[in-house]
Amino acid sequence: MNMFANLPVAWLAVGIIVMFGIWAWHTSATYALSMIEGEDTGRLSRLNSLPIYHGWYVVLWVVVPALALLLLHELMAQAMIRSLLSQSLAPDILALPQERLDLFFADAGKIAFGGVPSQRTPELLAAGAAMASISTHLSWAFGIGALALAVLGYKLARSRLSVDFRARNAVEAWIQALMIVASGIAILTTIGIVLSLLFETLRFFSTYSPIDFLFGTHWSPQVAIRADQIGQSGAFGAVPLFAGTALIMLIAMAIAVPVGLGSAIYLSEYASSRFRTIVKPVLELLAGIPTVVFGFFALLTVAPLIKSAGMVVGLDVSAQSALAAGLVMGIMIIPFISSLSDDVINAVPQALRDGSYAMGATKSETIGRVVIPAALPGIVGSILLAVSKALGETMIVTMAAGQNANLTLNPLDMVTTVTVQIVTLLTGDQEYDSPKTHAAFALGFVLFFVTLILNIIALRVVQKYREHYE
């Protein structure tokens, strides 16, 4: 079902509300000035708040409740349309199994809003026409209701305007409330993510031992259809995944840390301002390149070069290897370490450098013994954040390292990571309620927990060793 089929109605209402809000701001600010007309000097001082705050106070009452009602419609439209349509359906249709009933509503939505339904029966055609009518009426009802709410908000807000009205305090209270709502949405979203992972992980551990999952060395999540097939219950030992993830991450950090930190030191301490102005944006362009492009580069360029170099010296190198994925991932992470470390190094006061020079230290000695120790908490934090980025990378590993769950420390072999297996388990035609798909949530929970620990360590390091300068 397309819940945005009547989007033009919603956009029309939004446009009218915005235009009405602009008009309300102008008229309210003008009205605030008109309340003190006749004074020769210092007439603005008679107002408790500037006219601009009177205008914004009225705008907030006009726009926020009306847009909130339109947002509520978009969030609840699908459920409301289905509920209203169910009241007009025949009892034999409502008695269908849940899967077939969901398919019926989906086909009706395709008929109503455009699409190719799986079938076209008289009942479906009638339901589609009714659904289109209900959706249109709901959109117009909520649109008119939002406009009425905007007019009502305008009337109520204008009635409160006076010379002594604390409009600035009211506007700031509105802004604070909106920020609290935004913060609450972010917190609730995080809690929802954690709980969804936790519940599905517990369902997986109810059928598979967490000890075997965390310490098992054989990963074969394919579950047999018949009881006589080998590996009927699958094997979910995740150690090969953890080992592959750690191997690629270590290779990536071995590239990113020295190059990123070295470039940050050079740009901060040695490079001229002109060179820094040119090179720093170019370096940070790496952060804007899509990871799939890095994956193509690893697959088509880096991996063949490593294989060719290995053949020259007599090494057996796979077409896809942990080394290829780690090298390219390290290149991708360089801007994160370089940019954050550069900001931290530049934050070290110049007085510390001058004091070191006054004691007879050279530039390199000053950097190694004064600047880097002073900036070390921020540098460590940037490195740990880069580790979190490396742990969550998927596309580069999928294209350059393969999908074989090999328990090996040889960087020339094919390996896989936690994120790659999550994608593999949850793509395609999969049965949702099965250990195979639940294993993906267990892997996601472990990855989330490890990343959370790394972020906490980074914050604690920065807080504990941070230097405060005046």
PEDAZI-V650314 format. One record per residue. N is the residue number from 1. BURIAL is 1 if it has 16 or more other ideal C-beta (glycine too) atoms within 10 Angstrom, else 0. Layout:
# PEDAZI-V650314
n:N burial:BURIAL
n:N burial:BURIAL
This chain:
# PEDAZI-V650314
n:1 burial:1
n:2 burial:0
n:3 burial:1
n:4 burial:0
n:5 burial:1
n:6 burial:1
n:7 burial:0
n:8 burial:0
n:9 burial:1
n:10 burial:1
n:11 burial:0
n:12 burial:0
n:13 burial:1
n:14 burial:1
n:15 burial:0
n:16 burial:0
n:17 burial:1
n:18 burial:1
n:19 burial:0
n:20 burial:1
n:21 burial:1
n:22 burial:0
n:23 burial:0
n:24 burial:1
n:25 burial:1
n:26 burial:0
n:27 burial:0
n:28 burial:1
n:29 burial:1
n:30 burial:0
n:31 burial:0
n:32 burial:1
n:33 burial:0
n:34 burial:0
n:35 burial:0
n:36 burial:0
n:37 burial:0
n:38 burial:0
n:39 burial:0
n:40 burial:0
n:41 burial:0
n:42 burial:0
n:43 burial:0
n:44 burial:0
n:45 burial:0
n:46 burial:0
n:47 burial:1
n:48 burial:1
n:49 burial:1
n:50 burial:0
n:51 burial:1
n:52 burial:0
n:53 burial:1
n:54 burial:1
n:55 burial:1
n:56 burial:1
n:57 burial:1
n:58 burial:1
n:59 burial:1
n:60 burial:1
n:61 burial:1
n:62 burial:1
n:63 burial:1
n:64 burial:1
n:65 burial:0
n:66 burial:1
n:67 burial:1
n:68 burial:0
n:69 burial:1
n:70 burial:1
n:71 burial:0
n:72 burial:0
n:73 burial:1
n:74 burial:0
n:75 burial:0
n:76 burial:0
n:77 burial:1
n:78 burial:0
n:79 burial:0
n:80 burial:1
n:81 burial:1
n:82 burial:1
n:83 burial:0
n:84 burial:1
n:85 burial:1
n:86 burial:0
n:87 burial:0
n:88 burial:0
n:89 burial:1
n:90 burial:0
n:91 burial:0
n:92 burial:0
n:93 burial:0
n:94 burial:0
n:95 burial:0
n:96 burial:0
n:97 burial:0
n:98 burial:0
n:99 burial:0
n:100 burial:0
n:101 burial:1
n:102 burial:0
n:103 burial:0
n:104 burial:1
n:105 burial:1
n:106 burial:0
n:107 burial:1
n:108 burial:1
n:109 burial:1
n:110 burial:1
n:111 burial:1
n:112 burial:1
n:113 burial:1
n:114 burial:0
n:115 burial:0
n:116 burial:0
n:117 burial:1
n:118 burial:0
n:119 burial:0
n:120 burial:0
n:121 burial:0
n:122 burial:0
n:123 burial:1
n:124 burial:1
n:125 burial:0
n:126 burial:0
n:127 burial:1
n:128 burial:1
n:129 burial:0
n:130 burial:1
n:131 burial:1
n:132 burial:1
n:133 burial:0
n:134 burial:1
n:135 burial:1
n:136 burial:0
n:137 burial:0
n:138 burial:1
n:139 burial:1
n:140 burial:0
n:141 burial:0
n:142 burial:1
n:143 burial:1
n:144 burial:0
n:145 burial:1
n:146 burial:1
n:147 burial:1
n:148 burial:0
n:149 burial:1
n:150 burial:1
n:151 burial:0
n:152 burial:0
n:153 burial:1
n:154 burial:1
n:155 burial:0
n:156 burial:0
n:157 burial:1
n:158 burial:1
n:159 burial:0
n:160 burial:0
n:161 burial:1
n:162 burial:0
n:163 burial:0
n:164 burial:0
n:165 burial:1
n:166 burial:0
n:167 burial:1
n:168 burial:1
n:169 burial:0
n:170 burial:1
n:171 burial:1
n:172 burial:0
n:173 burial:0
n:174 burial:1
n:175 burial:0
n:176 burial:0
n:177 burial:0
n:178 burial:0
n:179 burial:0
n:180 burial:0
n:181 burial:0
n:182 burial:0
n:183 burial:0
n:184 burial:0
n:185 burial:0
n:186 burial:0
n:187 burial:0
n:188 burial:0
n:189 burial:0
n:190 burial:0
n:191 burial:0
n:192 burial:0
n:193 burial:0
n:194 burial:0
n:195 burial:0
n:196 burial:0
n:197 burial:1
n:198 burial:0
n:199 burial:0
n:200 burial:1
n:201 burial:1
n:202 burial:0
n:203 burial:1
n:204 burial:1
n:205 burial:1
n:206 burial:0
n:207 burial:0
n:208 burial:1
n:209 burial:0
n:210 burial:0
n:211 burial:0
n:212 burial:0
n:213 burial:1
n:214 burial:0
n:215 burial:0
n:216 burial:1
n:217 burial:0
n:218 burial:0
n:219 burial:1
n:220 burial:0
n:221 burial:1
n:222 burial:0
n:223 burial:1
n:224 burial:0
n:225 burial:0
n:226 burial:0
n:227 burial:0
n:228 burial:0
n:229 burial:0
n:230 burial:0
n:231 burial:0
n:232 burial:0
n:233 burial:0
n:234 burial:1
n:235 burial:1
n:236 burial:1
n:237 burial:1
n:238 burial:1
n:239 burial:1
n:240 burial:1
n:241 burial:1
n:242 burial:1
n:243 burial:1
n:244 burial:1
n:245 burial:1
n:246 burial:1
n:247 burial:1
n:248 burial:1
n:249 burial:1
n:250 burial:1
n:251 burial:1
n:252 burial:1
n:253 burial:1
n:254 burial:0
n:255 burial:1
n:256 burial:1
n:257 burial:1
n:258 burial:0
n:259 burial:1
n:260 burial:1
n:261 burial:1
n:262 burial:0
n:263 burial:1
n:264 burial:1
n:265 burial:1
n:266 burial:0
n:267 burial:1
n:268 burial:1
n:269 burial:1
n:270 burial:0
n:271 burial:1
n:272 burial:0
n:273 burial:0
n:274 burial:0
n:275 burial:0
n:276 burial:0
n:277 burial:0
n:278 burial:0
n:279 burial:0
n:280 burial:1
n:281 burial:0
n:282 burial:0
n:283 burial:1
n:284 burial:0
n:285 burial:0
n:286 burial:1
n:287 burial:0
n:288 burial:0
n:289 burial:0
n:290 burial:0
n:291 burial:1
n:292 burial:0
n:293 burial:0
n:294 burial:1
n:295 burial:1
n:296 burial:1
n:297 burial:1
n:298 burial:1
n:299 burial:1
n:300 burial:0
n:301 burial:0
n:302 burial:1
n:303 burial:1
n:304 burial:0
n:305 burial:0
n:306 burial:1
n:307 burial:1
n:308 burial:0
n:309 burial:0
n:310 burial:1
n:311 burial:0
n:312 burial:0
n:313 burial:0
n:314 burial:0
n:315 burial:0
n:316 burial:0
n:317 burial:1
n:318 burial:1
n:319 burial:0
n:320 burial:1
n:321 burial:1
n:322 burial:1
n:323 burial:1
n:324 burial:1
n:325 burial:1
n:326 burial:1
n:327 burial:1
n:328 burial:1
n:329 burial:1
n:330 burial:1
n:331 burial:1
n:332 burial:1
n:333 burial:1
n:334 burial:1
n:335 burial:1
n:336 burial:1
n:337 burial:1
n:338 burial:1
n:339 burial:1
n:340 burial:1
n:341 burial:1
n:342 burial:1
n:343 burial:0
n:344 burial:1
n:345 burial:1
n:346 burial:0
n:347 burial:0
n:348 burial:1
n:349 burial:0
n:350 burial:0
n:351 burial:0
n:352 burial:1
n:353 burial:1
n:354 burial:0
n:355 burial:0
n:356 burial:1
n:357 burial:0
n:358 burial:0
n:359 burial:0
n:360 burial:0
n:361 burial:1
n:362 burial:0
n:363 burial:0
n:364 burial:0
n:365 burial:0
n:366 burial:1
n:367 burial:1
n:368 burial:0
n:369 burial:0
n:370 burial:1
n:371 burial:1
n:372 burial:1
n:373 burial:0
n:374 burial:1
n:375 burial:1
n:376 burial:1
n:377 burial:1
n:378 burial:1
n:379 burial:1
n:380 burial:1
n:381 burial:1
n:382 burial:1
n:383 burial:1
n:384 burial:1
n:385 burial:1
n:386 burial:1
n:387 burial:1
n:388 burial:1
n:389 burial:1
n:390 burial:1
n:391 burial:1
n:392 burial:0
n:393 burial:1
n:394 burial:1
n:395 burial:1
n:396 burial:1
n:397 burial:1
n:398 burial:1
n:399 burial:1
n:400 burial:1
n:401 burial:1
n:402 burial:1
n:403 burial:1
n:404 burial:0
n:405 burial:1
n:406 burial:1
n:407 burial:1
n:408 burial:0
n:409 burial:0
n:410 burial:1
n:411 burial:1
n:412 burial:1
n:413 burial:1
n:414 burial:1
n:415 burial:1
n:416 burial:1
n:417 burial:1
n:418 burial:1
n:419 burial:1
n:420 burial:1
n:421 burial:1
n:422 burial:1
n:423 burial:0
n:424 burial:1
n:425 burial:1
n:426 burial:0
n:427 burial:0
n:428 burial:0
n:429 burial:0
n:430 burial:0
n:431 burial:0
n:432 burial:0
n:433 burial:0
n:434 burial:0
n:435 burial:1
n:436 burial:1
n:437 burial:1
n:438 burial:1
n:439 burial:1
n:440 burial:1
n:441 burial:1
n:442 burial:1
n:443 burial:1
n:444 burial:1
n:445 burial:1
n:446 burial:1
n:447 burial:1
n:448 burial:1
n:449 burial:0
n:450 burial:1
n:451 burial:1
n:452 burial:0
n:453 burial:0
n:454 burial:1
n:455 burial:0
n:456 burial:0
n:457 burial:0
n:458 burial:1
n:459 burial:0
n:460 burial:0
n:461 burial:1
n:462 burial:1
n:463 burial:0
n:464 burial:0
n:465 burial:0
n:466 burial:0
n:467 burial:0
n:468 burial:0
n:469 burial:0
n:470 burial:0
